[in-house]
Amino acid sequence: MPADVLYRVRNLSVDYNTRFGPLTAADRVSLDIHRGEVLGLVGESGCGKSTLGKALMRMVQPPGYITSGELWFDGQDLMTLSDRQMRDVRGRRIAMVFQDPMTSLNPVQSILDHITETILTHEKQTKIKDAEARAAELVDRLGITARRLDDYPHQLSGGMRQRVMISLALTLQADLVIADEATTSLDVIVEAQFLDMLRALRQEFNLTILLITHNIGVVAELSDRVAVMYAAKLVELGDVREVFGNPQHPYTQGLMKSVPNIKLQDYELYKMEGSPPDLIVPPAGCRFHPRCPHVMEICSQHEPGFLSHQPDHYTACWIYDPHDEALPRQAVTSDQA
């Protein structure tokens, strides 16, 4: 594994058992997360973004389960670890900022209890007083006065609760922080402050961040690269300026045209035709073909490869994939993705 790659994911699939049959929420996803980068993960609600984030921490709970794939974190195969060993990785090496801090924080524990419990669980030799001092120093750096450590989650504002979640992620100086819709519950002003803080923390702690969101503006402002998911599949991956400035996949093009433009007086908001597919019985071939304005006959028959047609820009679309319609093609993922 290249030295600049912190997390390598290969052919990761996650299913959920439902009364109608298995639902595949992440289907053979492959990507690399580079050290020190912010990788944005975007797509419509229900496309599998949060499932992928949880799978990277092996936190998928029943009725969900990982059906296949490889998870290599800093050269270590996470799929071979026991649950106990994996608990040592979570928090210490990989941390997660969940979507709703109010439901993620324990309502009967103070903020100080949350942070010191995290420290003492992973660093059993640390004394309680030392853990409390570290907690006070950390929240102070995140803009929360130490006197608020005795408060409970319901006594804090949404922005402050999100800062507490960030402090929990940074408590053990994790190498990778997975932020799952971290700005969803914040108003515009607090969101801007949160993004400024995240940018500063990235520089200070040399963080690697997987930013899961449906907010394209946040990704454009903060991310180095962006991955686009549709119907449990990765459909485009590349430098954020390249992907947003020159989107190749028809779905990404539709996403970009759907972003409101307040500068144009006569601008009409674009709306993609159709709806996301049923992931219990997904369409054959390319899953976007029922909604695609450039659909071809092969799109409904065979799945396109995930190939690079420009340097470090990968797209799963038959438009860019040279093919012979008489020969079936299987999906291909480049090792450089």
N, C-alpha and C positions, 0 to 999 in steps of 0.2 A: 504494500500500500504506500503511495507517495507520501513523503514527509509532510506536505502541506495539507493533506486530507486528515481531518479529525474524525469524521464519521462517514463510513461507507455503507450504503444500503443497496442490497441487490435482490431483486425479484421478491419484494416483500408483499405478502397478501394477508389480508385480515377479513374474516367472515363473522357475521352475526347470525345466530340461529333465530329464526322467526317462525311463527305458526304456518307461514306460507312457504317455508323453505329457507335455505341459507342465503344471506344477503352479503355480497362481497363489497366491503366498504373501501378497501384499498387493494388494487389488483396489479400485482407484479411491478411494484414501484421500485425504481432504481435511481439513486442520485448520490452525489458526494457533497459533504459539507466541509468547506475549507476552514482551516484555522484562522481565527481573527475576523471572519467575514460575517456579514448579516445576510442571510438567505431568506428572502420573502417567499411565502407559500400562499397563493391566492386561488380563488375559485368560488363558485356559487355555494350557498348553504347546502349541506348534504353531499358534497362531492368527495368527502373523505379526509379533509385537512386535519381536523382534530383527532380522528382515528389514527392517522399517520403519526401525529405528534405523540400520542399515548403509546403507540407501538414502539417508537424509538426508545421509550423508557421501559418497555415491557410492562405497561400498566393497563393493557386491555383486559377488562373484566368480563366474566360470563354475563350474558350469553355470547360475548365476543371472544375470539381466539385467533392467534396467529397461525395460519395454515401452512405457510412456507416462507422462505427467504433467509437472507444472511444479514446480520447486524454486526459490523466491525467498528468498534469504538476505540480509537487510539491504538489500533493493532490487536485489540482483544475481542474475541468472538463472544458477544453477549448472549447468543442463543444457547451456549453451552453452560452458562452459569446457573446455579441453583437459585431459588427465590431468596434465600438468605444472602447469597453473594450479590445478587442483583440489588438488594436493599442497600448494600454498602456503596454501590455505584450511584444510586439515586440520591440526590442532595449533595453528595461529595463531588461527583464528577459531572453529573447531568442534573440540572434543576429545571423546574417548570413553573411558569407563571400562568395560572389558570384564568379562564374567561371571566368568571364572576367571583371576586374576592370575598364577597359577603357569604357565599355558600361554601367557599373553600376554606375559610378560617373557622376555627372552633369557637362558637359563640360564648362558651363558658370559660374560655382561657383568655387571659390578658395578652397583650402584644408581647410583653416580656416573656411570658410562659411559652409562647409560640417559638420565639427565637432561641431561648436557652434550651428548650427541649430538643430542637434541631441540633444544636452544638453538642449537648451532652449525649445524645443518642449515637452520634458518629465519632465523638472524641471523649471516650469514657474517662480518660485521665485528666480532663479539664475540670477545674474546680468551679463551683457554682458562681462564686464572686467574679472570677475571670470571665465566665460566660456572660454574666450580667453587664460587665464593663464593655465587652465586645458588642453586646446588643445596643447599649447606649451610644457607643461611638458610631455604629453602623447607621442607626436610624437618624442620628444627627447629620451624617453626611448626605442622607436622602431628604433632608429638610423637615424632619419630624423632631420636635424637642424631646429630650429624654424624659420629661415629666409625663408625656403621653404613653409611656411604656406600661403604666398600670391601667390604662384604659382597655375596654373591650371593643371588639370589632364594630358593634352597633353605635359606639360613641364617636367613630371616626367618619369623615367624609369619604366619598367614593375614591377621590384621588389619593387620600391618605391610606386607605385600605390597599390600593394598588401599590403604593410605595412600600407598605409592609410586605406584600407578596414579593416585591423585588428584593427587599432585604433578606427574606427567607431564602431566595435563590442565590444571593451573594454571600450568605453567612459562612459557607464553607468554601467560598471561592471556586465554584463549579467551573469547569472548562466550557461547558455548553449550556446555554439557557434557552429553553423552548418557551416562547411567549405565545400563548394561545388566545387570540382575540383580546389582547391585554388592554386595548383602548375602547372596547365596545361600551362599557358602562360609564365612560367619562364624557363630560361636555367638551366643547371645542377648545376652550381656554386651558382646561386641565389636561386635555389630550396633547396640546402643544407643549406644555410644561413637561409632561411625561416623556415625550419624544426627545426633548432637549436633554432631559436627565439620562435617558437611555443612551443617547449619543455620547454624553460625557462619561458615563460608566463604562461604555465599551472601550474608550480610550484609556481610562484609568486602570481597568482590570484586564484589559486585552481579551474581552469577552468574544466568544463565538455565539451568535444568536440565530435561532430559527424563528422567524417572525410569521406566525400564522394569522392571516387576517383576510377579510373581504374588502378592506379599504385600500384601494389601489393607490390613493394619494399618500398614505402612510408608507407603503412599500417604496414608492418612487422617491420619497424624501430620505428614507433611512437605509435602504438595502443596497448591497453591492450586486447581487444576482437575484433572479426571481424564477420560481418554478410555478407553472400553471397547471392546476388539476381540473379534470372534468370527468364526472361519473366514475370516480375511483381510479382514474388513469392519469398519469403524467403526460401532458400533451405538448408542453413547450418549456424550455429551460435555457437560460443564458444571462448575459450581463443585463442589468435592469434598464440601462439606457437603450441598449440594442433591442431588447424585447418590447419595451413600451414605445420606443421611437419607430421601430420597424417590425411590428408583430407579424409572424408568419402563419401561425395556425388560425383558421377561420374563427375558432372560438375566442382566442385572444384578441383578434381584431374586433369581434363583437363586444367583448368586455371593454376595450378601450373606447369604442364609439358610444358605449352606454354611460360613460362618465359625464356628468353634467358639465357644461361649459358656460360659465356665467358671463363671459366676455362677449358672446355673440347674442345680439338682441333677438334675431329671428331663428335662433338655434332650436331645432326639434330633436328631442331626446330619442336616441335610437333604442329600439326594442327588438331583441332576438326573437324570432318566431319559435313557437313550440315550447316544450317544457323538458327538463332533465328526464332521462329515462328511468324506468323501474329497474333498480339494481338487482332485484331477485331474478328478473328475466331481461337482461340487457340486450340491446340490439346486436346483431352479428356485425362483424367487420368493425369499422370505426364507429365508436359510440356517438359521435356527434353528427353522423351522416343524416339522421332524420331532420336536423335543424340547419344543416350546412347549405349556404347559398351556392357553393361550388361543388356540390356532390357529383360524383361520377359513378359509373356502374360498379367499379371495383370496390368502392367505399363500403357498400353494403355486403360485400362478399368476403373480404379479407382485411385483417387488421394491419395497418401500416407500421413500418419500422420506426423506431425513435432514433433518428439519424441527424448528423450534423451536415448541413449544406452551406453553412458559414462558420468561420472559426468560433468555437465555444458557444455556438447557438444551435440547440437541438429542437427538432420539431417532429411530431408524429402525424404526418399528413401525406396522403398519396400524391398531392400536387408536386411535392419536392422529392418524391421517392421514385427513381426510375424503375419501371416494372414491366413485366409481361403479363397481361391479364390472364393468359392461359396457365400461368404457373402460380400456385398458391404461395403466399409469403407469410412467414411468422413474424411476430413482433420481435424487434432486435433492440437491445439497449447497449450503447457504447460504453466501454469501460472508462471512458473519459468523461462521462456525464456527471 
